[in-house]
Amino acid sequence: MTAWKQAVARAFDRADEYDGAARIQAVVAEGLAAAIAAEPLAPSPRVLEIGCGTGFLTQALRSRVSVGPMLASDIAPAMIARCRKRIGEAPDLHFAVMDAERPAAAAGFDLIASSLAAQWFADLPSALAELAALLRPGGLLAVTTLAAGTFREWDAAQDSVGRISATPAYPSIETLRVMRFEGCSTEIGLEDVRESHADAATFLRALKAIGAHTPSDQAATGSVGQLRRALHAFDARGATVTYAVANCMIRRAD
C-alpha cells in the first residue's frame, strides 16, 4: 500500500464522528441503493461492496435488494468495525480490509457497489477496470464518485480573495463518460447534491470529521488573513456546498 493510501486509511480510522457529519454520504448511498434495486439483477446476487465505511450503503442495499452472499470491504479497519456494529452479524455477510485498487477477491460477483469511495482511487479508470473484471456475465458495477464542480462554492470563496484551493482535481463528467471497459457497457450520469452549513468553520469541521482532510497533491496556499476572508466570503454566499456526484453503471455483457 502506498504512503498516500496509508494516510487515507489512517484518516478514516480516526474519523470517530463520521456518522454525525456524513449527511451527504447517507443520502447518496440511499440513492445508489434505489438505483441498483431498479436494475435487473441475478436472483440472490453475490455482492462485493467497496469502501463500506460505517455501513450506509451496506444497510440500504440489504433493505432494498434480496442479496445473497455479501462481502463488505474497506481500506480502514476502524470503518469495518463500525459497519459490522451497525449491520450486525449475518451468515451471508462477511467483512474484509482491502484496497480496492488491489482487490483480493476471486471473480464471480453479480453486483459490485461503491458509494463515494472511488474518489480516493489513485487511478480511477484502472481501478474500475479491475473491479469490472470481477463481474460475472451480466453482472453490474455500480459506483458513485465525486466529479469536477464539487465544493465549487468554497473554491469560489477562496478564489475571490486570491487563495489557492486544496480541493482535489476531480474528473470532469466528460472525462468520466469516455471511459470504456472491455466487455462492458457504461452509463454515467451527474447529479448535484447540495448541503447547507451554519458557516464555513462548520463545513471544514465536517470535512475533517468524515476523514476528507487527507492532503491532495495540491495544497492550499495563502495567508491566514486570506483564509479568514475566504471564510467570510463563503458565509456571505450562504454557506452551502455542492457535491457533483457521478453515477456510474457498468454492466458486463451476458
C-alpha positions as CSV (number, residue, x, y, z in Angstrom):
1,M,0.0,0.0,0.0
2,T,1.4,3.4,-0.9
3,A,2.2,6.1,1.7
4,W,-0.8,8.2,0.4
5,K,-3.2,5.2,0.7
6,Q,-1.9,4.6,4.2
7,A,-2.7,8.2,5.0
8,V,-6.2,7.8,3.7
9,A,-6.7,4.7,5.8
10,R,-5.4,6.5,8.9
11,A,-7.7,9.5,8.3
12,F,-10.8,7.3,8.1
13,D,-9.6,5.2,11.1
14,R,-9.6,8.5,13.1
15,A,-13.0,9.7,11.8
16,D,-14.8,9.0,15.1
17,E,-17.6,11.4,14.4
18,Y,-18.2,10.2,10.8
19,D,-21.9,9.3,11.1
20,G,-22.9,12.6,12.6
21,A,-21.2,14.6,9.8
22,A,-21.8,12.3,6.8
23,R,-25.2,13.5,5.8
24,I,-24.4,13.7,2.1
25,Q,-22.8,10.2,2.2
26,A,-26.0,8.8,3.7
27,V,-28.2,10.5,1.0
28,V,-26.0,9.3,-1.9
29,A,-25.9,5.8,-0.5
30,E,-29.7,5.6,-0.4
31,G,-29.9,6.9,-3.9
32,L,-27.4,4.4,-5.2
33,A,-29.2,1.6,-3.5
34,A,-32.5,2.7,-5.0
35,A,-30.9,2.8,-8.5
36,I,-29.4,-0.6,-8.1
37,A,-32.8,-2.0,-6.9
38,A,-34.3,-0.8,-10.2
39,E,-31.7,-2.6,-12.3
40,P,-32.1,-6.2,-13.5
41,L,-30.0,-8.4,-11.1
42,A,-29.4,-12.1,-10.7
43,P,-31.5,-13.9,-8.1
44,S,-29.8,-13.6,-4.7
45,P,-26.8,-11.8,-6.2
46,R,-23.3,-12.4,-4.9
47,V,-22.2,-8.9,-3.8
48,L,-18.9,-7.1,-3.2
49,E,-19.1,-3.6,-1.6
50,I,-16.1,-1.3,-2.0
51,G,-15.5,1.3,0.7
52,C,-18.3,0.2,3.0
53,G,-17.4,2.9,5.6
54,T,-19.8,2.8,8.6
55,G,-22.4,0.9,6.6
56,F,-24.7,3.4,4.9
57,L,-24.8,1.5,1.6
58,T,-24.5,-1.9,3.2
59,Q,-27.6,-1.3,5.1
60,A,-29.5,0.4,2.3
61,L,-28.7,-2.5,-0.2
62,R,-29.7,-5.2,2.3
63,S,-33.0,-3.4,2.8
64,R,-33.8,-2.9,-0.9
65,V,-32.2,-5.9,-2.6
66,S,-32.6,-9.6,-1.7
67,V,-28.8,-10.1,-1.7
68,G,-27.0,-13.4,-1.5
69,P,-23.5,-13.7,-0.1
70,M,-22.1,-10.2,0.5
71,L,-18.5,-9.1,1.2
72,A,-18.2,-5.6,2.6
73,S,-14.7,-4.2,2.3
74,D,-12.9,-1.0,3.3
75,I,-9.3,0.2,3.4
76,A,-9.7,1.3,7.0
77,P,-10.0,-1.3,9.8
78,A,-12.0,1.0,12.1
79,M,-14.6,1.5,9.4
80,I,-15.0,-2.2,9.0
81,A,-15.6,-2.4,12.8
82,R,-18.2,0.3,12.7
83,C,-20.0,-1.2,9.7
84,R,-20.1,-4.6,11.5
85,K,-21.6,-2.9,14.6
86,R,-24.2,-1.1,12.5
87,I,-25.3,-4.1,10.5
88,G,-24.7,-6.9,13.0
89,E,-23.8,-10.5,12.3
90,A,-25.4,-12.5,9.5
91,P,-24.4,-15.8,8.0
92,D,-24.3,-14.4,4.5
93,L,-22.4,-11.2,5.3
94,H,-18.6,-11.1,5.5
95,F,-16.1,-8.3,6.0
96,A,-12.6,-7.6,4.7
97,V,-9.9,-4.9,5.0
98,M,-9.0,-4.4,1.4
99,D,-7.5,-1.8,-1.0
100,A,-10.0,-1.8,-3.9
101,E,-7.2,-0.9,-6.4
102,R,-5.7,-4.3,-5.5
103,P,-8.8,-6.3,-4.9
104,A,-8.1,-9.5,-3.0
105,A,-11.2,-11.3,-4.1
106,A,-12.0,-14.0,-6.6
107,A,-14.1,-13.2,-9.7
108,G,-17.7,-14.1,-9.9
109,F,-19.7,-11.3,-8.4
110,D,-23.2,-10.4,-9.7
111,L,-23.0,-6.9,-8.2
112,I,-20.1,-4.7,-7.1
113,A,-21.2,-1.5,-5.5
114,S,-19.4,1.5,-4.0
115,S,-20.8,4.8,-2.8
116,L,-18.4,7.9,-2.5
117,A,-15.2,5.9,-2.1
118,A,-13.9,5.9,-5.7
119,Q,-12.7,9.5,-5.5
120,W,-9.9,8.1,-3.3
121,F,-8.6,5.9,-6.0
122,A,-5.2,6.9,-7.4
123,D,-6.2,5.7,-10.9
124,L,-9.9,5.6,-11.3
125,P,-10.2,4.0,-14.8
126,S,-7.7,1.3,-13.9
127,A,-9.4,0.5,-10.6
128,L,-12.8,0.3,-12.3
129,A,-11.4,-2.0,-14.9
130,E,-10.0,-4.3,-12.2
131,L,-13.4,-4.4,-10.5
132,A,-15.3,-4.9,-13.7
133,A,-13.1,-7.9,-14.4
134,L,-14.5,-9.5,-11.2
135,L,-18.1,-9.5,-12.5
136,R,-19.9,-12.5,-13.8
137,P,-21.5,-12.2,-17.3
138,G,-24.5,-9.9,-16.9
139,G,-23.1,-8.5,-13.6
140,L,-23.3,-4.8,-12.6
141,L,-20.6,-2.5,-11.2
142,A,-22.5,0.5,-9.6
143,V,-20.3,3.3,-8.4
144,T,-20.9,6.9,-7.2
145,T,-17.9,9.2,-7.1
146,L,-17.2,12.9,-7.0
147,A,-16.7,14.9,-10.2
148,A,-15.5,18.4,-11.1
149,G,-17.7,21.1,-9.6
150,T,-17.6,19.5,-6.1
151,F,-17.2,22.3,-3.5
152,R,-17.4,24.9,-6.2
153,E,-18.8,27.5,-3.6
154,W,-15.8,27.0,-1.3
155,D,-13.4,27.2,-4.2
156,A,-15.1,30.4,-5.5
157,A,-14.8,32.0,-2.0
158,Q,-11.1,31.2,-1.9
159,D,-10.6,32.4,-5.4
160,S,-12.3,35.7,-4.6
161,V,-9.6,36.5,-2.1
162,G,-6.6,35.2,-4.1
163,R,-6.2,31.9,-2.1
164,I,-5.4,28.7,-4.0
165,S,-7.8,25.9,-3.0
166,A,-6.7,22.4,-2.0
167,T,-9.9,20.8,-3.4
168,P,-8.8,17.7,-5.3
169,A,-8.9,17.9,-9.1
170,Y,-11.9,15.7,-9.5
171,P,-12.5,14.4,-13.1
172,S,-15.0,16.2,-15.3
173,I,-18.2,14.4,-16.4
174,E,-16.8,14.4,-19.9
175,T,-13.7,12.6,-18.8
176,L,-15.7,10.0,-17.0
177,R,-18.1,9.5,-19.9
178,V,-15.3,8.5,-22.3
179,M,-14.2,5.6,-20.0
180,R,-14.5,2.2,-21.7
181,F,-14.2,-1.2,-20.1
182,E,-13.6,-4.4,-22.1
183,G,-16.8,-6.5,-22.5
184,C,-18.9,-3.9,-20.7
185,S,-21.4,-1.2,-21.4
186,T,-21.3,2.0,-19.4
187,E,-23.8,4.7,-18.4
188,I,-22.7,7.7,-16.4
189,G,-24.9,10.4,-15.1
190,L,-24.3,13.5,-13.0
191,E,-26.3,14.9,-10.1
192,D,-25.7,17.9,-7.9
193,V,-26.4,17.3,-4.2
194,R,-26.3,20.4,-2.0
195,E,-25.6,20.7,1.7
196,S,-26.1,23.8,3.9
197,H,-23.9,24.6,6.9
198,A,-24.2,27.1,9.7
199,D,-20.9,28.7,8.5
200,A,-17.6,27.9,6.8
201,A,-16.0,26.7,10.0
202,T,-18.7,24.1,10.5
203,F,-18.2,23.0,6.9
204,L,-14.5,22.5,7.4
205,R,-15.0,20.7,10.7
206,A,-17.5,18.3,8.9
207,L,-14.9,17.5,6.3
208,K,-12.4,16.7,9.0
209,A,-15.0,14.5,10.8
210,I,-15.5,12.4,7.8
211,G,-11.8,12.0,7.1
212,A,-11.8,14.1,3.9
213,H,-9.0,16.3,5.1
214,T,-6.3,14.0,3.8
215,P,-3.9,16.2,1.8
216,S,-4.3,16.1,-2.0
217,D,-1.4,16.7,-4.4
218,Q,-2.3,20.4,-4.4
219,A,-2.0,22.1,-1.0
220,A,-3.9,25.3,-0.2
221,T,-1.7,28.4,-0.3
222,G,-2.3,31.8,1.1
223,S,-2.0,33.8,4.3
224,V,-4.0,33.5,7.5
225,G,-5.7,36.7,6.5
226,Q,-6.7,35.3,3.1
227,L,-8.2,32.2,4.8
228,R,-10.2,34.5,7.2
229,R,-11.5,36.5,4.3
230,A,-12.4,33.3,2.4
231,L,-14.4,32.1,5.4
232,H,-16.3,35.3,5.5
233,A,-16.9,35.2,1.7
234,F,-18.2,31.7,2.0
235,D,-20.6,32.7,4.8
236,A,-21.8,35.7,2.8
237,R,-22.7,33.4,-0.1
238,G,-24.9,31.2,2.0
239,A,-22.5,28.6,3.5
240,T,-23.8,26.0,1.0
241,V,-21.7,23.5,-0.8
242,T,-22.4,21.3,-3.9
243,Y,-21.3,17.7,-4.3
244,A,-21.2,16.9,-8.0
245,V,-22.0,13.2,-7.8
246,A,-21.2,11.0,-10.8
247,N,-23.4,7.8,-11.0
248,C,-21.5,5.1,-12.9
249,M,-23.3,2.0,-14.1
250,I,-21.0,-0.5,-15.7
251,R,-22.6,-3.8,-16.9
252,R,-20.7,-6.9,-18.2
253,A,-22.2,-8.4,-21.3
254,D,-24.0,-11.8,-20.9
